[in-house]
Amino acid sequence: MVKTDLIKLSQKVKKEADELLHKTELIRFLSEHGKVFIWGSYKLDLMMGRDIDINVIDKDSSREKTIGILNSLIRENKFRGYIFMIL
């Protein structure tokens, strides 16, 4: 792939990610549970893979609360995969 093809692919994947975030209202939902940070390739406009790195920071969160939030997202069945980490 030449550089212009990679840029076009990255723009296409980012547009798909924007549409997904808009359609699912994921940021609004997550904002109800803490401060939301989008990072990684989405933030840098370098998307090649179809994943979005999102952190939610809530100093008062517990493991049980976090698992409950994740479970509610899973039940909605809007996404293909989830990675859960408590730092």
C-alpha positions as CSV (number, residue, x, y, z in Angstrom):
1,M,0.0,0.0,0.0
2,V,1.2,3.5,-0.8
3,K,1.0,6.3,1.7
4,T,-2.1,7.9,0.2
5,D,-3.9,4.5,0.4
6,L,-3.0,4.2,4.0
7,I,-4.3,7.7,4.7
8,K,-7.6,6.9,2.9
9,L,-8.0,3.7,4.9
10,S,-7.3,5.4,8.2
11,Q,-9.9,8.1,7.3
12,K,-12.4,5.5,6.3
13,V,-12.0,3.5,9.5
14,K,-12.1,6.7,11.7
15,K,-15.3,7.7,9.9
16,E,-16.8,4.3,10.7
17,A,-15.7,4.7,14.4
18,D,-17.3,8.2,14.5
19,E,-20.5,6.8,13.1
20,L,-20.5,4.0,15.7
21,L,-19.9,6.3,18.6
22,H,-22.7,8.6,17.4
23,K,-25.2,5.8,16.7
24,T,-24.6,4.0,20.0
25,E,-24.2,7.1,22.2
26,L,-21.4,5.3,23.9
27,I,-19.6,8.4,25.1
28,R,-22.8,9.8,26.6
29,F,-23.5,6.5,28.4
30,L,-19.9,6.2,29.7
31,S,-19.9,9.9,30.8
32,E,-22.7,9.0,33.2
33,H,-20.1,6.8,35.0
34,G,-17.0,9.0,35.0
35,K,-14.6,11.1,33.0
36,V,-14.2,9.6,29.5
37,F,-10.9,9.6,27.6
38,I,-10.5,8.4,24.1
39,W,-6.9,7.6,23.2
40,G,-4.8,5.5,20.9
41,S,-5.1,5.4,17.2
42,Y,-8.5,7.0,17.2
43,K,-7.2,10.1,19.0
44,L,-4.1,10.3,16.8
45,D,-6.1,9.9,13.5
46,L,-4.1,6.8,12.7
47,M,-6.8,4.1,12.7
48,M,-6.0,0.9,10.8
49,G,-7.9,-1.6,13.0
50,R,-11.5,-1.3,14.0
51,D,-11.0,-0.7,17.7
52,I,-11.4,2.4,19.9
53,D,-9.4,2.8,23.1
54,I,-11.6,4.4,25.8
55,N,-10.8,4.9,29.4
56,V,-13.4,5.9,32.0
57,I,-12.0,7.4,35.2
58,D,-14.1,7.4,38.4
59,K,-12.3,7.6,41.6
60,D,-15.3,6.3,43.5
61,S,-15.8,3.3,41.3
62,S,-15.7,-0.3,42.5
63,R,-15.0,-3.5,40.7
64,E,-18.6,-4.6,41.1
65,K,-19.9,-1.3,39.7
66,T,-17.5,-1.5,36.7
67,I,-18.6,-5.0,36.0
68,G,-22.2,-4.0,36.1
69,I,-21.6,-1.2,33.6
70,L,-19.8,-3.5,31.3
71,N,-22.5,-6.1,31.6
72,S,-25.2,-3.6,30.6
73,L,-23.2,-2.8,27.5
74,I,-22.8,-6.5,26.7
75,R,-26.6,-7.0,27.1
76,E,-27.2,-4.2,24.6
77,N,-25.3,-6.3,22.0
78,K,-24.1,-3.2,20.0
79,F,-20.4,-4.0,19.9
80,R,-18.3,-7.0,18.8
81,G,-15.8,-7.1,21.7
82,Y,-14.8,-5.7,25.0
83,I,-11.6,-5.5,27.1
84,F,-12.0,-4.8,30.8
85,M,-9.1,-3.7,33.0
86,I,-9.0,-2.1,36.4
87,L,-5.8,-0.2,37.0
